[in-house]
Amino acid sequence: MEHWKPTPEQQSNLDTHGYYIARGVLSREQATELRGIIKNQVLLPEPDGRPDADPMDPMGNSPEERAARFRKLGNYCITSPLIWHTAHCSEAIITMARHFLGNNVVLKFNSVFVKPAKTGSATPWHQDNGLWRDGETEPFNWWMALDPATKANGCLQFIPGSHKGEIVTHVLYEDSIHGELPRDLVTERLAEQPAEHIELEPGDIVAWHSSLWHYSPPNTSDQSRIGIAGVYTTPELIAKRNRNWPNYRWCLKDGQLCTDFPPEPYPVDESIQHEPPGPFPKADAA
Ligand SMILES: O=C(O)CCC(=O)C(=O)O
């Protein structure tokens, strides 16, 4: 496997702004193939789907209804061989992870962020490690565009430099979809430092520090904005943090790219904590 290292500009962006962009990590054709797999998953009705008969599924099963219903496919990327080998466990991305984490790399999280045209909702302002609540600051986090990601269709926004601060307690508002940074802090911060919009072409990635404050707005455009994301950690960091995650998978073992499919689980240490540290506090009680 080739050794990757950031360009001086990427390194300086990572240090000062908390992220860097790498263009064309996958070709446009590869990105289109991955997007096709995801669209099939999201849009095709269940083979035996009869939503009218299912009172727990009031949103229906037509392609339009399914498109409106999915925000995120958590853990989907470890179930799709094409996505796994082309992205999360590919030489192109693991060589970057190795630069930051060393010769043993374990996938911690994987997601598809679907953000459909017209109906795609916002992801609230957060720090990734503010949601994880495991104290990790070291992992390698990336997000890859499979559709063009633009201001119009709700690309990611970052507050540059915000990764240098502490991990802030995330809170829940009445309308929160998950824990988020306190909204008054975000407003104050944005008044000092405007957000940067991360516009990407299919196959480009952005990688950021786990403490970076980030967000994406609703998609009011008629273009979908599908992206995939991954977070890696290492066996040493897993042993150091008192928190277990259920979907660890080996990607790089002693410098060798793992080629198994299904991907090999990283064994969970039963002696460390399994349960999340309780619900996020309510915003007014925080
Ligand atoms: O895709 C999005 O809009 C949100 C992604 C995100 O917040 C993340 O990967 O941490």
The ligand as an SDF file (V2000), in Angstrom:
LIG
                    3D

 10  9  0  0  0  0  0  0  0  0999 V2000
  -24.2760   14.3330    6.2320 O   0  0  0  0  0  0  0  0  0  0  0  0
  -24.5940   15.1810    7.0590 C   0  0  0  0  0  0  0  0  0  0  0  0
  -25.2870   16.1220    6.7530 O   0  0  0  0  0  0  0  0  0  0  0  0
  -24.0950   15.1060    8.4710 C   0  0  0  0  0  0  0  0  0  0  0  0
  -22.8270   14.3500    8.6280 C   0  0  0  0  0  0  0  0  0  0  0  0
  -22.2380   14.4700    9.9920 C   0  0  0  0  0  0  0  0  0  0  0  0
  -22.6000   15.3100   10.7800 O   0  0  0  0  0  0  0  0  0  0  0  0
  -21.1950   13.5460   10.3860 C   0  0  0  0  0  0  0  0  0  0  0  0
  -20.7830   12.6780    9.6000 O   0  0  0  0  0  0  0  0  0  0  0  0
  -20.7290   13.6940   11.5580 O   0  0  0  0  0  0  0  0  0  0  0  0
  1  2  2  0
  2  3  1  0
  2  4  1  0
  4  5  1  0
  5  6  1  0
  6  7  2  0
  6  8  1  0
  8  9  2  0
  8 10  1  0
M  END
$$$$
